[in-house]
């Protein structure tokens, strides 16, 4: 169980970093589109 919990933490951290990257990129793209118009 200990190793399993550690893996869950790793997966959660990886998932969070992936989400942050995705949202930051989406925000940058939307801001670029807004500045264009």
N, C-alpha and C positions, 0 to 999 in steps of 0.2 A: 504493500500500500504506500510505503514511503516513497519508493521510486516512482510510483504512479502519480502521486501528488506532485512530485517534482516535475514530471513531464507535463502535467496540466498547467503548472505555473509557466513553464517554458512556452507552451502553446498559447496561453493567454497573452503573454508578453509579445510573442510574434504576431498574434492576431491584432493586438492593440497598435503595434507599430505599423502594421499593414494598413489599418483603418486610418491612422493619422496621416500617413503618406497619401492615401486616396483622397481624403477630405481636403488636405492642403492643396493638392493638385487641382481638385475640382474648384476650390475657392479661387485659386489663381486664374484658372480658365474663365470662370464667371466674371471675375473682376476685369480681366482683359476684354471680354466681350462687352461689358458695361462701359468701359473706357472708350471703346471703339464707337459705340453709338452715341 
